[in-house]
Amino acid sequence: MQLKINFDGSVISSKASIGFDIRHKVDMPIVARARNLEENNSSTAVALALRDARWLAKGKGFRNVCV
């Protein structure tokens, strides 16, 4: 079973937020997370969203993950 990670980050007034979900290729969500960050830029926010998603996927033992 192949899984897909969707992720994004955004910044408004120097405050960043990130979010991601891990889903089956047929778009059935398995897990989703979001969190606020301290002051940051959008490039860093997106990178942190990907990092958090990959950490969670690895921690749950998910294999065959597409980004």
Summary of the structure (lengths in Angstrom):
residues: 67
radius of gyration: 12.4
end to end distance: 14.4
largest distance: 40.3
contacts: 197
relative contact order: 0.31
helix: 27%
strand: 49%
